[in-house]
Structure formats: C-alpha cells, structure tokens
Amino acid sequence: MTTFVWLLFSSTGLVAALVAIAAWIVARPASRAARRALVAVTTVYLLASIYAVPLAASWLLTSGYHQFARNDVPPGPTALVVLGSGVETVVGWANQFAVPDDIEAERVLETYRVYQLLNPRWVIASGGNPNGEDGYETSSVNMKRLFVQLGIPADKILLQSTSRDTHEEAVLLADMIRAIHAQHVVLVTSAVHMRRAVGAFRAAGLNVVPAIAPDSEYFDSWPHFLLPTPHGLAYSAEVAHEFLGLAYYVVRGWWKR
C-alpha cells in the first residue's frame, strides 16, 4: 500500500495516467469520457501539488497536537523515542553512505530540540529496513550517528532496528520501555503521523506524550503554499498514506483511541 500511494502521488503516477488517457483518446477520438478523464486527472494532480491543499486536509490528523513544551512531562525517568522514516543510500564509484530522507531529518531535529529541553535518561532511535533488505543502513543506526554529531552522548542512545512499520515499532518499543523502567515516554514523529502512532502505542499498552515534528515546507512563504511544487505532491502522498494507514490499523485492531 505504501509503495502504491507514493507512486500515485508522484511524477511517475502523473505521466502514467496521462499516457493511459492519451492512448484512450487515440483509440477513441470521439470519446467525451476520455476528455473528461483528462480534465479530471489534470485537476486532481494540480490540486495535489499545491501545498495548501494537503496542508488543509492534514488538519484532521494534526488537530489537538501542539509544539512540545518542557512542562508537558512531569519529573521522573523519561525515555525520548523517535520513529524513523527512511534513509537514502548515495552511491559513488567506490563507496556509499546513507543520509536521512526529509521526513526523518525533520524528526531528528525535533528529537534534538526535545532532548535539550528534557535531558532524558534514554533516547531510543527506532526503525529498521521496511523492505527487509540486508546490507542497507537502518533508520535507527542512521539517526544515532546524527544524534552523536549533534552532541547527544552515544551511551544514552538505544536502538530498535528490526521493525518494518509503526505497529511493529509500538509492540517492540513497549517491551523495551518496560524493560528499562521508564516512567514517562515522549514520542517524536511527524505531525501527520502522530495520531496513528499514538493509537498504535496505546494498543500496545503504552501511553506516550506526543512531540510533533513539523513539515519543513510549513515555514516557507505563503505564496509558495499556493504554487504547484514537487513537495506539495509528496506531502499529498504523506497525508493520503496516513489516512489509509489509520483506517487499516483500526480495522486490524492495531489502534486504540
């Protein structure tokens, strides 16, 4: 499902849709339905690429959450948990290295901000290889390296590197957190992902304090919000993925209000 959604809201999806409609028009030049389909597809992709459109839709996912503040967590041993999003492998002639994707980078920045506010006892970087591919650096390892570069001591960072989705993260992290006897858990993930993540952790028997990572495009100028951009299309994919994922988790019993 994830791959399909991201493919649909991409330039590849747009080109594939236009090629299919073009073939339809060539095969049936008099077809009004083909021309209506062309207008509909063009309109949908245009709206999806305007950042303000998915931003408005995301309100249903983000309402009720706010920027994390120090007084959101009472005193006591605290674990700061960040959910990974994915890494991109950059390949050269002889070497390669992994860098975080935009979403994961946003979560790393929020985690470091919260760390500076709380100085928690533990920082848990969570995320494996979603496709189960060996030989590629996991999100957890990638984020740990970034945290150490930012100044978080390596001995405070724990890793969860085997999960492939949010449900598995919630189950595995719940067991880890019980084992270290943390009294409070602060969860960092993207704002649009937080509702599904919080419900998944509740279903796993763990209550968390949300710390939402904002989408970096949110801080751009207002005119940019109203222009078609690749990021607008990507954010539409992110929002659509979360709506579908939330529905799927509810049906599977993996989400609790």
C-alpha positions as CSV (number, residue, x, y, z in Angstrom):
1,M,0.0,0.0,0.0
2,T,2.8,2.4,0.9
3,T,4.6,2.0,-2.4
4,F,1.4,2.4,-4.4
5,V,0.4,5.6,-2.6
6,W,3.8,7.2,-3.1
7,L,3.9,6.1,-6.7
8,L,0.4,7.5,-7.3
9,F,1.3,10.9,-6.0
10,S,4.5,11.3,-8.0
11,S,5.6,12.5,-11.4
12,T,5.6,8.8,-12.5
13,G,2.0,8.5,-11.5
14,L,1.1,11.6,-13.4
15,V,2.9,10.5,-16.5
16,A,1.4,7.1,-16.4
17,A,-2.1,8.5,-16.0
18,L,-1.6,10.9,-18.9
19,V,-0.2,8.2,-21.2
20,A,-3.1,6.0,-20.4
21,I,-5.6,8.7,-21.3
22,A,-3.7,9.7,-24.4
23,A,-3.9,6.1,-25.6
24,W,-7.6,6.1,-24.8
25,I,-8.1,9.3,-26.9
26,V,-6.1,7.9,-29.8
27,A,-8.1,4.7,-29.7
28,R,-11.5,6.5,-29.4
29,P,-11.0,10.1,-30.7
30,A,-14.7,11.0,-30.3
31,S,-14.9,9.8,-26.7
32,R,-16.2,12.5,-24.3
33,A,-15.4,10.3,-21.4
34,A,-11.7,10.3,-22.3
35,R,-11.6,14.1,-22.4
36,R,-13.5,14.3,-19.1
37,A,-10.9,11.9,-17.6
38,L,-8.1,14.1,-18.9
39,V,-9.6,17.2,-17.2
40,A,-10.3,15.3,-14.0
41,V,-6.8,13.8,-13.8
42,T,-5.1,17.2,-14.6
43,T,-7.3,18.9,-11.9
44,V,-6.6,16.3,-9.2
45,Y,-2.8,16.4,-9.8
46,L,-2.8,20.2,-9.9
47,L,-4.6,20.4,-6.6
48,A,-2.5,17.7,-5.0
49,S,0.7,19.6,-5.9
50,I,-0.4,22.8,-4.3
51,Y,0.9,22.5,-0.7
52,A,-2.0,24.4,0.8
53,V,-4.4,21.6,-0.2
54,P,-2.8,18.7,1.6
55,L,-2.0,21.0,4.5
56,A,-5.7,21.8,4.9
57,A,-6.6,18.1,4.7
58,S,-3.9,17.2,7.3
59,W,-5.8,19.3,9.9
60,L,-7.9,16.2,10.6
61,L,-4.8,14.3,11.5
62,T,-2.9,17.0,13.4
63,S,-5.7,18.8,15.3
64,G,-5.2,18.6,19.1
65,Y,-1.4,18.4,18.9
66,H,0.9,21.3,19.7
67,Q,4.6,22.1,19.8
68,F,6.1,20.1,22.7
69,A,7.0,22.2,25.8
70,R,9.0,21.3,28.9
71,N,6.0,21.2,31.2
72,D,4.3,18.6,29.1
73,V,6.1,15.9,31.0
74,P,6.3,15.6,34.8
75,P,9.6,14.9,36.6
76,G,10.8,11.3,36.6
77,P,12.9,8.9,34.4
78,T,12.0,9.7,30.8
79,A,12.6,7.9,27.5
80,L,12.7,10.0,24.4
81,V,11.6,7.9,21.4
82,V,11.9,8.9,17.8
83,L,10.4,6.9,14.9
84,G,12.4,6.6,11.8
85,S,11.1,7.3,8.3
86,G,13.8,6.0,6.0
87,V,17.3,6.6,4.6
88,E,18.5,7.2,1.1
89,T,21.7,5.5,0.0
90,V,24.1,7.7,-2.0
91,V,26.4,5.6,-4.2
92,G,29.7,6.7,-5.6
93,W,32.4,5.0,-7.8
94,A,33.9,3.1,-4.8
95,N,31.9,3.9,-1.7
96,Q,28.4,4.7,-0.5
97,F,26.8,6.2,2.6
98,A,23.3,6.7,3.9
99,V,21.5,10.0,4.6
100,P,18.1,10.5,6.2
101,D,15.1,11.3,4.0
102,D,13.4,14.7,4.5
103,I,10.8,13.3,6.9
104,E,13.4,11.5,9.1
105,A,15.6,14.6,9.2
106,E,12.7,16.7,10.5
107,R,12.1,14.1,13.2
108,V,15.8,14.2,14.2
109,L,15.7,17.9,14.6
110,E,12.7,17.8,16.8
111,T,14.2,15.0,18.9
112,Y,17.3,17.1,19.5
113,R,15.2,20.1,20.5
114,V,13.2,18.0,23.0
115,Y,16.4,16.4,24.3
116,Q,17.8,19.9,25.1
117,L,14.6,20.7,27.0
118,L,14.4,17.5,29.0
119,N,17.9,15.9,29.1
120,P,16.1,12.5,29.3
121,R,17.7,9.4,30.7
122,W,17.3,7.5,27.4
123,V,17.0,8.3,23.7
124,I,15.6,5.5,21.6
125,A,16.1,5.6,17.9
126,S,13.6,3.3,16.2
127,G,13.4,1.9,12.7
128,G,14.6,-1.0,10.6
129,N,14.6,-1.6,6.8
130,P,10.9,-1.5,5.8
131,N,11.6,-3.8,2.8
132,G,13.7,-6.2,4.8
133,E,16.7,-5.6,2.6
134,D,20.1,-6.6,4.0
135,G,23.2,-4.5,3.5
136,Y,21.5,-1.2,3.9
137,E,21.8,1.0,7.0
138,T,18.7,1.1,9.2
139,S,16.9,4.3,10.2
140,S,17.9,3.7,13.8
141,V,21.6,3.5,13.1
142,N,21.4,6.5,10.8
143,M,19.7,8.6,13.4
144,K,22.1,7.5,16.1
145,R,25.0,8.8,14.1
146,L,23.2,12.1,13.6
147,F,22.4,12.4,17.3
148,V,26.0,11.8,18.2
149,Q,27.1,14.5,15.8
150,L,24.6,16.9,17.4
151,G,26.1,16.2,20.8
152,I,23.9,13.5,22.4
153,P,26.2,11.0,24.2
154,A,26.3,7.7,22.4
155,D,25.8,5.7,25.7
156,K,22.4,7.3,26.2
157,I,21.1,6.1,22.8
158,L,19.3,2.8,22.5
159,L,18.4,1.2,19.2
160,Q,15.4,-0.7,17.9
161,S,16.4,-1.8,14.4
162,T,14.1,-4.7,13.4
163,S,10.6,-3.1,12.9
164,R,9.2,-2.6,9.5
165,D,6.1,-0.5,10.3
166,T,4.5,1.6,13.0
167,H,2.6,-1.4,14.5
168,E,5.8,-3.4,15.0
169,E,7.6,-0.3,16.4
170,A,4.9,0.1,19.0
171,V,5.0,-3.5,20.1
172,L,8.8,-3.8,20.2
173,L,9.3,-0.4,21.9
174,A,6.6,-1.1,24.5
175,D,8.7,-4.1,25.6
176,M,11.9,-2.1,25.6
177,I,10.5,0.7,27.6
178,R,9.1,-1.7,30.2
179,A,12.5,-3.3,30.5
180,I,14.3,0.0,31.2
181,H,11.5,1.1,33.7
182,A,10.9,4.5,32.2
183,Q,8.2,6.4,33.9
184,H,7.4,8.7,31.0
185,V,7.7,8.3,27.3
186,V,7.9,11.2,24.9
187,L,7.3,10.2,21.3
188,V,8.7,12.1,18.3
189,T,7.2,11.6,14.9
190,S,5.8,13.7,12.1
191,A,2.7,15.8,12.9
192,V,0.6,13.9,10.3
193,H,1.8,10.5,11.6
194,M,1.3,11.2,15.3
195,R,-2.4,10.3,15.5
196,R,-1.8,6.8,14.1
197,A,1.4,6.4,16.1
198,V,-0.2,7.4,19.5
199,G,-3.1,5.0,18.9
200,A,-0.7,2.2,18.0
201,F,1.2,2.7,21.2
202,R,-2.0,2.7,23.2
203,A,-3.0,-0.6,21.6
204,A,0.4,-2.0,22.6
205,G,-0.3,-0.9,26.2
206,L,1.8,2.2,26.4
207,N,0.7,5.9,26.8
208,V,3.1,8.4,25.3
209,V,3.5,12.2,25.3
210,P,3.5,13.5,21.7
211,A,6.2,15.8,20.3
212,I,5.2,16.6,16.7
213,A,7.9,17.3,14.1
214,P,6.7,19.9,11.7
215,D,6.9,19.6,7.9
216,S,9.8,21.9,6.9
217,E,7.7,23.4,4.0
218,Y,5.4,24.8,6.6
219,F,7.9,27.6,7.3
220,D,8.2,28.7,3.7
221,S,6.5,31.9,2.4
222,W,2.7,32.0,1.8
223,P,3.0,32.5,-2.0
224,H,4.9,29.2,-2.1
225,F,1.9,27.5,-0.5
226,L,-0.2,28.3,-3.5
227,L,2.1,27.2,-6.3
228,P,2.3,23.6,-7.7
229,T,5.5,22.1,-6.4
230,P,7.0,18.6,-6.1
231,H,6.9,18.9,-2.3
232,G,3.2,19.6,-2.4
233,L,2.7,16.4,-4.3
234,A,4.9,14.5,-1.9
235,Y,3.0,15.9,1.1
236,S,-0.3,14.8,-0.5
237,A,1.2,11.3,-0.7
238,E,2.2,11.6,3.0
239,V,-1.3,12.7,4.1
240,A,-3.1,10.1,1.9
241,H,-0.8,7.4,3.3
242,E,-1.7,8.4,6.9
243,F,-5.5,8.4,6.2
244,L,-5.3,4.9,4.6
245,G,-2.9,3.7,7.3
246,L,-5.1,4.9,10.1
247,A,-8.2,3.1,8.6
248,Y,-6.2,-0.1,8.1
249,Y,-4.9,0.0,11.7
250,V,-8.4,0.5,13.1
251,V,-9.7,-2.5,11.0
252,R,-6.8,-4.7,12.2
253,G,-7.2,-3.7,15.9
254,W,-3.8,-2.1,16.0
255,W,-5.1,1.3,17.0
256,K,-6.8,2.4,20.2
257,R,-8.4,5.8,20.9
